[in-house]
Amino acid sequence: MKTDENGCYTEDNYSEIIKQTEKSSALLIGCGLGTSECAANLVKKLIENANCPVILDADGINCIKDCTEIIDKAQAGII
């Protein structure tokens, strides 16, 4: 997985993660993800496009704290 200079995951990982959701029953977002702008952009894209339920934890929640309306754009359920 690609990370930025602070060790946070970046949007460059989006394609690989979304590909993995095609055969997953859920996507956990948050544990150790980080809260950089790059991580927040990744979280938003994943919420909007994941085709399986998304579980938001810790950093995942912190990444969307200022734009919770993104939850309404989710393709699948959000926990």
C-alpha positions in Angstrom: 0.0 0.0 0.0 1.2 3.5 -0.8 1.6 6.0 1.9 2.5 9.7 2.1 5.5 11.2 4.0 3.6 10.9 7.3 2.8 7.2 6.7 -0.9 7.8 5.9 -2.5 5.8 3.1 -3.2 7.8 -0.1 -5.7 7.9 -2.9 -3.2 5.9 -5.0 -4.6 2.8 -3.2 -8.2 3.3 -4.3 -8.2 1.1 -7.3 -6.7 -1.9 -5.5 -9.0 -1.5 -2.5 -12.2 -1.1 -4.5 -11.2 -4.1 -6.6 -10.9 -6.2 -3.4 -14.4 -5.1 -2.3 -15.9 -7.0 -5.3 -15.3 -10.2 -3.4 -15.7 -8.9 0.1 -18.7 -9.0 2.5 -17.6 -5.7 4.2 -14.9 -3.0 4.1 -13.4 -1.8 7.4 -12.0 1.7 7.2 -10.1 3.3 10.0 -7.7 1.2 11.9 -4.3 2.9 11.6 -5.4 4.7 8.4 -4.3 8.2 9.5 -6.2 11.4 9.1 -4.2 13.3 6.4 -6.0 15.0 3.6 -4.9 12.2 1.3 -6.4 9.6 3.7 -9.6 11.6 3.9 -9.9 11.7 0.1 -9.4 8.0 0.0 -12.1 7.4 2.6 -14.6 9.6 0.8 -14.0 7.8 -2.5 -14.3 4.4 -0.9 -17.6 5.3 0.9 -19.1 6.6 -2.4 -18.1 3.6 -4.4 -17.7 0.5 -2.3 -20.3 -2.2 -3.3 -20.3 -3.9 0.1 -21.1 -2.5 3.6 -18.6 -0.1 5.0 -17.6 -0.2 8.7 -16.1 3.1 9.8 -13.8 3.1 12.8 -11.5 5.6 14.5 -9.5 7.3 11.7 -12.3 6.6 9.2 -14.7 8.5 11.2 -12.2 11.3 11.8 -11.6 11.6 8.1 -15.2 12.5 7.4 -16.0 14.5 10.6 -16.3 17.7 8.5 -18.3 16.2 5.7 -20.7 13.6 7.2 -23.1 14.2 4.3 -20.8 11.8 2.3 -22.6 9.0 4.1 -25.7 9.8 2.1 -23.7 9.0 -1.1 -22.8 5.5 0.0 -23.6 2.7 -2.5 -23.9 0.2 0.4 -24.7 0.4 4.1 -22.5 2.3 6.6 -21.9 1.0 10.1 
